Amino acid sequence: MTTTLTPPGAAGAPAALSESLRAGMRLERTAPPCILVIFGASGDLTRRKLMPALYSLMRAQRLAPSFAVVGVSSTEWRREQFVEEMRAAVRDLAGLRVEEDCWQSFARNLRYLSGDFDDRGVYEQLKQELAGLAPACGFNLIFYLATPPSLFPVIAGHLGQAELNRPLPGAPPEAWARIIIEKPFGRDLASARQLNQTIHQVFEEEQIYRIDHYLGKETVRNILVFRFANGIFEPIWNRRYVDHVQITVAESLGVEQRGRYYEEAGALRDMIQNHLLQVLAIVAMEAPARFESEPVRDEKMKLLQSVCALGQGETAMAKAVRGQYGPGIILGQPVPGYREEPDVSPASTRETFAALKLTIENWRWAGVPFYLRSGKRLPKRASEVAIVFKSPPYLMFGAEARIEPNTLVIRIQPDEGIALRFEAKVPGTDVRLRPVDMDFHYGSSFGEPQPEAYETLLLDAMLGESMLFARYDFVETAWSLTTPLLEAWEAQPAANFPNYAAGTWGPAEADEFLAREGRAWRRP
């Protein structure tokens, strides 16, 4: 049984309330005039995410008409080639309808420079290009590093030498320069600290936007609103009522063409250290004094500092499970194991599945375990947070009664929404119980499409809104939690890989991991 919640203005809602809902939706933010410089402009990220997001923002009139993009890459393209490649990416890779008038307006201010990222002359040429664009397109600058992480300090250093870490000469006093840095931000605590130090030599912290696309997802952003704008949930959001919390990111895909990257990263670095710890902080943080960037980021940081360390060596390994997929079946089709993927060692011990238990030592969460898991080649694609509440005494319904605990599930992707599971009486003369769901779906409840995560994050960076970006201390604290486990796993490689078949929910050890505490993983 599913009960669908319908907000005012959605299909089936009172017509008189529809206009008020849509009136609220019209309160849209618009970016100021600025120039976005994309390093790595010929790469996959630019084609699949950045350029489609920018075109969508332009089509929605969220960008200034004079907005400009300068692509920088080692690929030897002419400007015309760059424009056509980006048009094809928007149409073919993102599946967006290219409206001719809108595209021509967007493409008018696309520029392209080719050269080596370690060539100082490229940055001097870039500075001249920006100086020529600025009078018409605005003096505000954003530099997006869509490159391999090894190039982050190289590019930042050259930007500093070219004095592009500050507004251009002749800029008005309110002009700004910012830098957006993709993940992974370091590969362990030491490298993250070193990268922060290097970037801070060139840019101030308020200029730096460390991007995590998960934080741009509508459902992740809605967690804060759900918690703090609804008086019925916050009073039970604590150790008195919550038994445990599960945060899951499951992927049915394998490593595809990213074998070389994944051999260096693995599931713990790729997903848990950044995405899942960010979601954990939002789910468990205290209410900020104001719904603004720094108060929210302060509370997230306080929460992460309250997470108990995993310990070292065997102590850390006892709180986690790792796995690697072997051959199996996904959607009825045979798929290879991780070791048979391109650019993967036939004897690889890199994990493609990781699960761990974290505890938070503060007044709200002491004694409540948080279970995090992420894996590739699982049966389905699903990202969710499950708040599992404590069970009530149910002897009154008979010793044979089986009552499921109330569970609040926040679905991040796909089928974004929120479901609350509770017990109800089955119609009839006997007293029989059955769990039912109250289900809210983003797709059917609002009359507006959801923006892609990169649309939200790019617009926020242009507006100077840093709430959804990671601060340096959060990044370093996240690495301090996961680095001991990474070191323990690398010092003691797994001897039983592969230990789960593609198309299953991970290794048997992961189920045993929770079963020892009388719990079980939720099946999304």
ChimeraX attribute file (.defattr): number of C-alpha atoms within 10 A of each C-alpha:
attribute: neighborCount
match mode: 1-to-1
recipient: residues
	/A:1	10
	/A:2	13
	/A:3	12
	/A:4	14
	/A:5	15
	/A:6	16
	/A:7	17
	/A:8	19
	/A:9	19
	/A:10	19
	/A:11	14
	/A:12	10
	/A:13	13
	/A:14	11
	/A:15	12
	/A:16	10
	/A:17	13
	/A:18	16
	/A:19	12
	/A:20	12
	/A:21	16
	/A:22	16
	/A:23	9
	/A:24	9
	/A:25	12
	/A:26	8
	/A:27	8
	/A:28	9
	/A:29	12
	/A:30	17
	/A:31	19
	/A:32	18
	/A:33	20
	/A:34	26
	/A:35	25
	/A:36	21
	/A:37	22
	/A:38	23
	/A:39	23
	/A:40	21
	/A:41	28
	/A:42	23
	/A:43	13
	/A:44	14
	/A:45	14
	/A:46	21
	/A:47	21
	/A:48	17
	/A:49	18
	/A:50	21
	/A:51	22
	/A:52	24
	/A:53	24
	/A:54	21
	/A:55	23
	/A:56	21
	/A:57	20
	/A:58	19
	/A:59	17
	/A:60	12
	/A:61	15
	/A:62	18
	/A:63	23
	/A:64	16
	/A:65	16
	/A:66	18
	/A:67	25
	/A:68	26
	/A:69	24
	/A:70	21
	/A:71	23
	/A:72	23
	/A:73	21
	/A:74	14
	/A:75	15
	/A:76	13
	/A:77	15
	/A:78	12
	/A:79	16
	/A:80	13
	/A:81	12
	/A:82	21
	/A:83	20
	/A:84	12
	/A:85	15
	/A:86	24
	/A:87	20
	/A:88	16
	/A:89	20
	/A:90	24
	/A:91	14
	/A:92	14
	/A:93	15
	/A:94	15
	/A:95	12
	/A:96	15
	/A:97	10
	/A:98	17
	/A:99	9
	/A:100	9
	/A:101	10
	/A:102	15
	/A:103	14
	/A:104	11
	/A:105	15
	/A:106	21
	/A:107	20
	/A:108	13
	/A:109	18
	/A:110	19
	/A:111	20
	/A:112	23
	/A:113	23
	/A:114	18
	/A:115	16
	/A:116	14
	/A:117	20
	/A:118	13
	/A:119	12
	/A:120	17
	/A:121	14
	/A:122	19
	/A:123	24
	/A:124	17
	/A:125	14
	/A:126	21
	/A:127	17
	/A:128	12
	/A:129	15
	/A:130	25
	/A:131	18
	/A:132	11
	/A:133	21
	/A:134	22
	/A:135	11
	/A:136	14
	/A:137	21
	/A:138	21
	/A:139	23
	/A:140	23
	/A:141	25
	/A:142	24
	/A:143	23
	/A:144	23
	/A:145	22
	/A:146	23
	/A:147	23
	/A:148	12
	/A:149	17
	/A:150	11
	/A:151	15
	/A:152	21
	/A:153	17
	/A:154	15
	/A:155	21
	/A:156	23
	/A:157	20
	/A:158	21
	/A:159	21
	/A:160	16
	/A:161	14
	/A:162	18
	/A:163	16
	/A:164	23
	/A:165	23
	/A:166	19
	/A:167	18
	/A:168	19
	/A:169	9
	/A:170	11
	/A:171	16
	/A:172	12
	/A:173	7
	/A:174	8
	/A:175	16
	/A:176	19
	/A:177	20
	/A:178	24
	/A:179	24
	/A:180	20
	/A:181	21
	/A:182	19
	/A:183	18
	/A:184	19
	/A:185	24
	/A:186	20
	/A:187	18
	/A:188	21
	/A:189	20
	/A:190	14
	/A:191	14
	/A:192	20
	/A:193	17
	/A:194	13
	/A:195	19
	/A:196	21
	/A:197	14
	/A:198	16
	/A:199	21
	/A:200	15
	/A:201	13
	/A:202	20
	/A:203	22
	/A:204	12
	/A:205	15
	/A:206	11
	/A:207	20
	/A:208	24
	/A:209	28
	/A:210	20
	/A:211	24
	/A:212	22
	/A:213	18
	/A:214	21
	/A:215	22
	/A:216	21
	/A:217	22
	/A:218	19
	/A:219	22
	/A:220	23
	/A:221	17
	/A:222	15
	/A:223	18
	/A:224	19
	/A:225	12
	/A:226	16
	/A:227	19
	/A:228	15
	/A:229	11
	/A:230	11
	/A:231	10
	/A:232	11
	/A:233	12
	/A:234	14
	/A:235	11
	/A:236	12
	/A:237	17
	/A:238	18
	/A:239	18
	/A:240	15
	/A:241	15
	/A:242	20
	/A:243	20
	/A:244	20
	/A:245	24
	/A:246	20
	/A:247	26
	/A:248	25
	/A:249	22
	/A:250	23
	/A:251	18
	/A:252	18
	/A:253	17
	/A:254	20
	/A:255	21
	/A:256	11
	/A:257	12
	/A:258	13
	/A:259	20
	/A:260	14
	/A:261	14
	/A:262	19
	/A:263	18
	/A:264	11
	/A:265	17
	/A:266	22
	/A:267	23
	/A:268	25
	/A:269	22
	/A:270	19
	/A:271	20
	/A:272	26
	/A:273	22
	/A:274	22
	/A:275	16
	/A:276	22
	/A:277	21
	/A:278	24
	/A:279	20
	/A:280	22
	/A:281	20
	/A:282	24
	/A:283	20
	/A:284	21
	/A:285	21
	/A:286	18
	/A:287	16
	/A:288	17
	/A:289	9
	/A:290	9
	/A:291	13
	/A:292	12
	/A:293	15
	/A:294	15
	/A:295	15
	/A:296	21
	/A:297	23
	/A:298	16
	/A:299	19
	/A:300	26
	/A:301	21
	/A:302	15
	/A:303	21
	/A:304	22
	/A:305	19
	/A:306	15
	/A:307	20
	/A:308	13
	/A:309	15
	/A:310	23
	/A:311	16
	/A:312	15
	/A:313	16
	/A:314	13
	/A:315	13
	/A:316	21
	/A:317	19
	/A:318	15
	/A:319	16
	/A:320	20
	/A:321	21
	/A:322	25
	/A:323	27
	/A:324	29
	/A:325	27
	/A:326	20
	/A:327	18
	/A:328	18
	/A:329	17
	/A:330	18
	/A:331	10
	/A:332	8
	/A:333	8
	/A:334	12
	/A:335	20
	/A:336	16
	/A:337	19
	/A:338	29
	/A:339	21
	/A:340	16
	/A:341	18
	/A:342	14
	/A:343	16
	/A:344	19
	/A:345	15
	/A:346	12
	/A:347	11
	/A:348	16
	/A:349	22
	/A:350	26
	/A:351	26
	/A:352	26
	/A:353	27
	/A:354	24
	/A:355	23
	/A:356	24
	/A:357	19
	/A:358	19
	/A:359	18
	/A:360	20
	/A:361	15
	/A:362	15
	/A:363	9
	/A:364	15
	/A:365	22
	/A:366	15
	/A:367	16
	/A:368	19
	/A:369	18
	/A:370	21
	/A:371	23
	/A:372	21
	/A:373	25
	/A:374	25
	/A:375	29
	/A:376	28
	/A:377	32
	/A:378	26
	/A:379	20
	/A:380	18
	/A:381	16
	/A:382	20
	/A:383	20
	/A:384	23
	/A:385	25
	/A:386	23
	/A:387	22
	/A:388	20
	/A:389	21
	/A:390	16
	/A:391	13
	/A:392	11
	/A:393	8
	/A:394	12
	/A:395	10
	/A:396	7
	/A:397	13
	/A:398	8
	/A:399	8
	/A:400	8
	/A:401	12
	/A:402	13
	/A:403	16
	/A:404	17
	/A:405	17
	/A:406	20
	/A:407	20
	/A:408	20
	/A:409	22
	/A:410	23
	/A:411	23
	/A:412	23
	/A:413	17
	/A:414	10
	/A:415	14
	/A:416	20
	/A:417	21
	/A:418	24
	/A:419	21
	/A:420	19
	/A:421	18
	/A:422	17
	/A:423	15
	/A:424	14
	/A:425	12
	/A:426	13
	/A:427	9
	/A:428	7
	/A:429	6
	/A:430	8
	/A:431	10
	/A:432	14
	/A:433	17
	/A:434	13
	/A:435	17
	/A:436	18
	/A:437	19
	/A:438	15
	/A:439	18
	/A:440	22
	/A:441	16
	/A:442	17
	/A:443	13
	/A:444	17
	/A:445	19
	/A:446	18
	/A:447	15
	/A:448	12
	/A:449	9
	/A:450	15
	/A:451	14
	/A:452	16
	/A:453	17
	/A:454	22
	/A:455	23
	/A:456	19
	/A:457	26
	/A:458	24
	/A:459	20
	/A:460	20
	/A:461	22
	/A:462	23
	/A:463	13
	/A:464	16
	/A:465	16
	/A:466	23
	/A:467	20
	/A:468	25
	/A:469	24
	/A:470	20
	/A:471	21
	/A:472	19
	/A:473	16
	/A:474	23
	/A:475	22
	/A:476	19
	/A:477	18
	/A:478	21
	/A:479	24
	/A:480	18
	/A:481	23
	/A:482	22
	/A:483	21
	/A:484	21
	/A:485	24
	/A:486	21
	/A:487	14
	/A:488	17
	/A:489	19
	/A:490	12
	/A:491	10
	/A:492	13
	/A:493	13
	/A:494	17
	/A:495	8
	/A:496	10
	/A:497	20
	/A:498	23
	/A:499	18
	/A:500	24
	/A:501	22
	/A:502	27
	/A:503	25
	/A:504	18
	/A:505	20
	/A:506	29
	/A:507	20
	/A:508	13
	/A:509	16
	/A:510	21
	/A:511	15
	/A:512	15
	/A:513	21
	/A:514	15
	/A:515	12
	/A:516	9
	/A:517	8
	/A:518	8
	/A:519	13
	/A:520	14
	/A:521	18
	/A:522	12
	/A:523	9
	/A:524	16
